[in-house]
Amino acid sequence: MRVPAFTKARPTLVATLALLAFASLARAQQNATPTAKAATDDKAFKIDAPGLYANADLSYVLTSGNSSTSSLGFKGDITRRFTRHAIGFAAGGIRTSSSTDTRVAVGTPDDFEVRIPDAEPTAAAYYARGRYDYKLSERLFYTAGAGWERNRFSGIENRWVVDTGLGYVFLNSDRTVFRGAAGITYTSEDFTVDDGGDSSFIGGRLGWDFRHKLLATTTFTHSLIFDQSFEDGSDFRFDAQFGLHVAMNAKLGLKVNWRILYDNQPAFAEVPLFTPGGVPTGLTVLAPYKKTDQGLSVSLVFSIAPPKKS
């Protein structure tokens, strides 16, 4: 995420090696396909049909009574595919509020009212991304994108990432889809607490998307985005998601999703300092947030796609 101001970072070869390995795998896969006819065989490889593709997920949980909790999650993506071009946009977020367990009584000992504090935000994260793809061949494509995210409960006020690179379609059939991409990124970050570290850097990105139909109405999905700074080998993070989608009809479905966010150099929080006896000192110290965030969600999904050709 950043490099402390007093540290002289050393370039890393991790992302470079990943790019070379990805290119070698793509070349080997291409060489293993002897003819264009075999590459576009409908049973093994399906060319994406031009048209509009969209998905929208919504989840909401509300509790009341002895405690008050609410959680709203939403995300959506829309992609317009042309013969060789594709333009996409995605956005989403989650906001959770809950009340504390502290109750207070207002009134006299014989006549009082118990009050529970109002719910306050305990988690909030938002993102927005745009992407452009250009098909170089039936399997190889160029990709470029830009994204923004905010997660103040993890110390991120704003994070901007611009990336460009190459992608490869390893599998694309009615049952299984597997695509990978690797490229270069530029990251700029603003933190809720400034610790004097470097907040912008150039790095590398490796990622993939995998989807496999387990049953006629059940699909497993997995995606990974791995970012590595070229300025500091210990500065890396990844975003991994695992999902199970059950279709109720052609447009509606239910999805269970598990997301893991890992940052090896998390942001810092300003924490009040107490004495060993629990007495406040009036001072604050900088302490890092936890490296790992996890979330499990169940949501209703609405999807649209071009009609399948008979």
C-alpha positions as CSV (number, residue, x, y, z in Angstrom):
1,M,0.0,0.0,0.0
2,R,2.8,2.4,0.8
3,V,6.5,2.7,1.8
4,P,7.5,4.5,5.0
5,A,9.2,7.8,4.4
6,F,12.4,6.7,6.0
7,T,12.7,3.4,4.0
8,K,14.6,3.1,0.7
9,A,12.5,0.6,-1.2
10,R,14.2,-2.0,-3.5
11,P,12.5,-3.0,-6.8
12,T,11.0,-6.5,-6.8
13,L,11.0,-9.2,-9.5
14,V,7.9,-11.0,-8.2
15,A,5.4,-9.3,-10.6
16,T,7.8,-9.4,-13.5
17,L,8.3,-13.2,-13.1
18,A,4.5,-13.6,-12.9
19,L,4.1,-11.7,-16.2
20,L,6.7,-14.0,-17.8
21,A,5.0,-17.1,-16.5
22,F,1.6,-16.0,-17.6
23,A,3.0,-15.2,-21.1
24,S,4.7,-18.6,-21.3
25,L,1.4,-20.4,-20.3
26,A,-0.5,-18.4,-22.9
27,R,2.0,-19.3,-25.6
28,A,2.0,-23.0,-24.7
29,Q,-1.8,-23.0,-24.8
30,Q,-1.8,-21.3,-28.2
31,N,0.7,-23.7,-29.6
32,A,-1.4,-26.6,-28.4
33,T,-4.2,-25.5,-30.7
34,P,-3.1,-26.5,-34.2
35,T,-5.8,-25.0,-36.3
36,A,-8.3,-22.2,-36.1
37,K,-11.1,-24.7,-36.5
38,A,-10.1,-26.5,-33.4
39,A,-9.8,-23.2,-31.5
40,T,-13.4,-22.3,-32.3
41,D,-15.0,-25.7,-31.9
42,D,-18.4,-25.1,-30.2
43,K,-17.9,-28.0,-27.9
44,A,-14.6,-26.7,-26.5
45,F,-14.5,-23.0,-27.2
46,K,-17.4,-20.6,-27.4
47,I,-16.9,-17.1,-28.9
48,D,-18.7,-14.4,-26.8
49,A,-21.7,-13.1,-28.6
50,P,-22.0,-9.3,-29.0
51,G,-24.6,-7.7,-26.9
52,L,-25.4,-6.3,-23.5
53,Y,-24.5,-8.3,-20.3
54,A,-25.6,-7.1,-16.9
55,N,-25.8,-8.3,-13.3
56,A,-27.2,-6.7,-10.1
57,D,-26.9,-8.1,-6.6
58,L,-28.8,-6.8,-3.5
59,S,-28.7,-8.0,0.1
60,Y,-30.3,-6.5,3.2
61,V,-30.4,-7.6,6.8
62,L,-32.4,-5.8,9.6
63,T,-32.8,-6.7,13.3
64,S,-34.6,-4.8,16.0
65,G,-35.6,-5.3,19.7
66,N,-33.0,-5.7,22.3
67,S,-30.4,-4.7,19.7
68,S,-30.6,-2.8,16.4
69,T,-28.6,-3.9,13.4
70,S,-28.9,-3.2,9.7
71,S,-26.7,-4.3,6.7
72,L,-27.1,-3.2,3.1
73,G,-25.0,-4.6,0.3
74,F,-25.2,-3.9,-3.4
75,K,-23.1,-4.4,-6.5
76,G,-23.7,-4.4,-10.2
77,D,-21.9,-4.6,-13.4
78,I,-22.7,-3.9,-17.1
79,T,-20.7,-4.8,-20.1
80,R,-21.4,-4.0,-23.8
81,R,-19.6,-6.4,-26.1
82,F,-19.0,-5.7,-29.7
83,T,-17.3,-7.9,-32.3
84,R,-13.8,-7.0,-31.1
85,H,-14.4,-4.4,-28.4
86,A,-15.9,-4.6,-24.9
87,I,-16.7,-1.7,-22.5
88,G,-17.7,-2.5,-18.9
89,F,-18.5,-0.7,-15.7
90,A,-19.0,-2.1,-12.1
91,A,-19.8,-0.5,-8.8
92,G,-20.9,-1.7,-5.4
93,G,-20.7,-1.2,-1.6
94,I,-21.7,-2.4,1.8
95,R,-22.8,-0.5,4.8
96,T,-23.4,-2.0,8.3
97,S,-24.8,-0.2,11.4
98,S,-25.3,-1.6,14.8
99,S,-26.1,-0.4,18.3
100,T,-23.9,-0.9,21.3
101,D,-24.8,-3.1,24.3
102,T,-24.8,-0.1,26.6
103,R,-28.2,0.7,28.0
104,V,-29.1,3.8,30.1
105,A,-32.1,4.5,32.3
106,V,-33.6,8.0,32.2
107,G,-35.9,9.2,35.1
108,T,-36.2,8.5,38.8
109,P,-35.7,5.1,40.6
110,D,-39.5,4.6,40.6
111,D,-40.3,6.0,37.2
112,F,-37.7,5.5,34.4
113,E,-37.3,4.6,30.7
114,V,-34.6,2.3,29.4
115,R,-33.0,3.6,26.2
116,I,-30.9,1.7,23.8
117,P,-28.4,3.9,21.8
118,D,-29.1,4.4,18.1
119,A,-27.3,2.3,15.6
120,E,-24.0,3.7,14.4
121,P,-21.9,2.7,11.3
122,T,-19.5,-0.2,12.0
123,A,-18.5,-1.0,8.4
124,A,-18.7,0.8,5.1
125,A,-16.8,0.1,1.8
126,Y,-17.5,1.3,-1.7
127,Y,-15.9,0.9,-5.1
128,A,-16.3,1.8,-8.8
129,R,-14.4,0.4,-11.8
130,G,-14.4,0.8,-15.6
131,R,-12.7,-1.5,-18.1
132,Y,-12.0,-1.7,-21.9
133,D,-11.0,-4.9,-23.7
134,Y,-9.9,-5.3,-27.3
135,K,-9.8,-8.7,-28.9
136,L,-6.4,-9.4,-30.6
137,S,-7.4,-13.0,-31.5
138,E,-10.0,-15.5,-30.4
139,R,-8.1,-16.0,-27.1
140,L,-5.7,-13.1,-26.6
141,F,-7.0,-9.6,-25.7
142,Y,-5.7,-6.3,-24.6
143,T,-7.2,-4.8,-21.4
144,A,-7.1,-1.4,-19.7
145,G,-9.0,-0.1,-16.7
146,A,-9.4,2.4,-13.9
147,G,-10.9,2.0,-10.4
148,W,-11.7,3.8,-7.2
149,E,-12.4,2.4,-3.7
150,R,-13.0,3.7,-0.2
151,N,-12.9,1.8,3.1
152,R,-12.5,4.1,6.0
153,F,-12.9,1.3,8.6
154,S,-9.6,-0.1,7.1
155,G,-8.0,3.3,6.9
156,I,-8.5,3.9,3.1
157,E,-10.0,7.3,2.3
158,N,-9.4,7.0,-1.4
159,R,-7.5,4.5,-3.6
160,W,-7.2,5.0,-7.3
161,V,-5.7,2.3,-9.6
162,V,-5.1,2.5,-13.3
163,D,-4.0,-0.7,-15.1
164,T,-3.1,-2.0,-18.5
165,G,-2.0,-5.4,-19.8
166,L,-2.8,-8.5,-21.7
167,G,-5.4,-11.2,-21.1
168,Y,-5.9,-14.8,-22.3
169,V,-9.0,-16.9,-22.5
170,F,-7.9,-20.4,-21.5
171,L,-11.4,-22.0,-21.5
172,N,-14.7,-20.7,-22.8
173,S,-17.5,-23.3,-23.2
174,D,-21.1,-23.5,-22.1
175,R,-19.9,-25.3,-18.9
176,T,-16.5,-23.7,-18.0
177,V,-15.0,-20.2,-18.5
178,F,-11.5,-19.4,-17.4
179,R,-9.7,-16.1,-18.2
180,G,-6.5,-14.6,-16.9
181,A,-4.8,-11.2,-17.3
182,A,-1.5,-9.6,-16.2
183,G,-0.3,-6.1,-16.5
184,I,1.2,-2.9,-15.0
185,T,-0.6,-0.6,-12.5
186,Y,-0.3,2.9,-11.1
187,T,-1.7,3.3,-7.6
188,S,-2.5,6.5,-5.7
189,E,-3.8,6.4,-2.1
190,D,-5.2,8.8,0.5
191,F,-5.4,7.5,4.1
192,T,-7.6,8.5,7.0
193,V,-4.4,9.0,9.0
194,D,-1.3,10.3,7.4
195,D,1.9,8.6,8.6
196,G,4.3,10.3,6.2
197,G,4.6,7.3,3.9
198,D,4.7,7.2,0.1
199,S,1.1,6.9,-1.2
200,S,1.7,6.4,-4.9
201,F,3.7,3.7,-6.8
202,I,4.0,1.6,-9.9
203,G,3.3,-2.1,-9.7
204,G,2.1,-5.3,-11.4
205,R,-1.2,-7.0,-11.4
206,L,-2.1,-10.7,-11.9
207,G,-5.7,-11.9,-12.0
208,W,-8.2,-14.3,-13.2
209,D,-11.9,-15.2,-13.5
210,F,-13.2,-18.7,-13.3
211,R,-16.8,-20.0,-13.7
212,H,-17.9,-23.6,-13.8
213,K,-21.5,-25.0,-14.0
214,L,-21.9,-27.7,-11.4
215,L,-25.5,-28.5,-12.2
216,A,-28.1,-27.2,-14.6
217,T,-29.0,-24.4,-12.3
218,T,-25.9,-24.2,-10.0
219,T,-22.7,-22.4,-10.9
220,F,-19.4,-21.9,-9.0
221,T,-17.5,-18.7,-9.5
222,H,-14.0,-17.6,-8.4
223,S,-12.0,-14.4,-9.1
224,L,-8.6,-13.1,-7.9
225,I,-6.8,-9.8,-8.2
226,F,-3.2,-9.7,-6.9
227,D,-1.4,-6.4,-6.8
228,Q,2.4,-6.1,-6.2
229,S,4.4,-2.9,-5.8
230,F,7.6,-2.7,-7.8
231,E,9.1,-0.4,-5.2
232,D,8.8,-2.7,-2.2
233,G,8.6,-6.5,-2.3
234,S,6.6,-6.7,0.9
235,D,4.0,-4.3,-0.3
236,F,1.3,-6.5,-1.9
237,R,-2.4,-7.2,-1.5
238,F,-5.1,-9.5,-3.0
239,D,-8.8,-9.7,-3.4
240,A,-10.3,-13.2,-3.7
241,Q,-13.9,-14.1,-4.1
242,F,-15.7,-17.5,-4.1
243,G,-19.4,-17.7,-5.0
244,L,-22.2,-20.2,-5.6
245,H,-25.0,-19.0,-7.8
246,V,-28.4,-20.9,-8.0
247,A,-30.7,-19.8,-10.8
248,M,-34.4,-19.6,-10.1
249,N,-35.2,-18.7,-13.7
250,A,-33.5,-17.1,-16.7
251,K,-33.1,-13.7,-14.9
252,L,-33.3,-14.2,-11.1
253,G,-31.0,-16.2,-8.8
254,L,-29.6,-16.5,-5.3
255,K,-25.9,-16.1,-4.7
256,V,-23.7,-17.0,-1.7
257,N,-20.3,-15.1,-1.8
258,W,-17.2,-15.3,0.4
259,R,-14.7,-12.5,-0.1
260,I,-11.2,-12.3,1.4
261,L,-9.3,-9.0,1.3
262,Y,-5.6,-9.2,2.3
263,D,-3.2,-6.2,2.6
264,N,0.4,-7.0,3.7
265,Q,1.0,-3.4,4.6
266,P,-2.3,-2.1,6.0
267,A,-3.1,1.5,6.8
268,F,-2.6,3.0,10.2
269,A,-5.2,4.1,12.8
270,E,-4.8,6.7,15.5
271,V,-5.5,4.9,18.8
272,P,-5.9,6.4,22.3
273,L,-3.1,5.4,24.7
274,F,-3.9,4.1,28.2
275,T,-1.6,3.3,31.1
276,P,-1.3,-0.4,32.2
277,G,-3.9,0.5,34.9
278,G,-6.4,1.6,32.3
279,V,-6.1,5.4,32.9
280,P,-6.2,7.5,29.7
281,T,-2.9,9.4,29.0
282,G,-4.4,11.9,26.6
283,L,-2.0,10.7,23.9
284,T,-2.5,8.7,20.8
285,V,-0.3,6.3,18.9
286,L,-0.4,4.9,15.3
287,A,-1.2,1.3,15.1
288,P,-1.8,-0.8,11.9
289,Y,-5.2,-2.2,11.0
290,K,-5.5,-6.0,10.6
291,K,-4.2,-7.4,7.4
292,T,-7.2,-9.5,6.5
293,D,-10.9,-8.6,6.1
294,Q,-13.5,-11.3,5.3
295,G,-17.2,-11.1,4.4
296,L,-19.9,-13.6,3.7
297,S,-23.1,-12.5,1.9
298,V,-26.3,-14.0,0.5
299,S,-27.9,-11.9,-2.2
300,L,-30.6,-11.8,-4.8
301,V,-29.2,-11.5,-8.3
302,F,-30.8,-10.1,-11.4
303,S,-29.1,-10.9,-14.8
304,I,-29.6,-10.0,-18.4
305,A,-27.7,-11.4,-21.5
306,P,-28.2,-11.7,-25.2
307,P,-30.5,-14.6,-26.2
308,K,-28.7,-17.8,-27.0
309,K,-28.6,-18.9,-30.6
310,S,-30.4,-22.1,-31.4
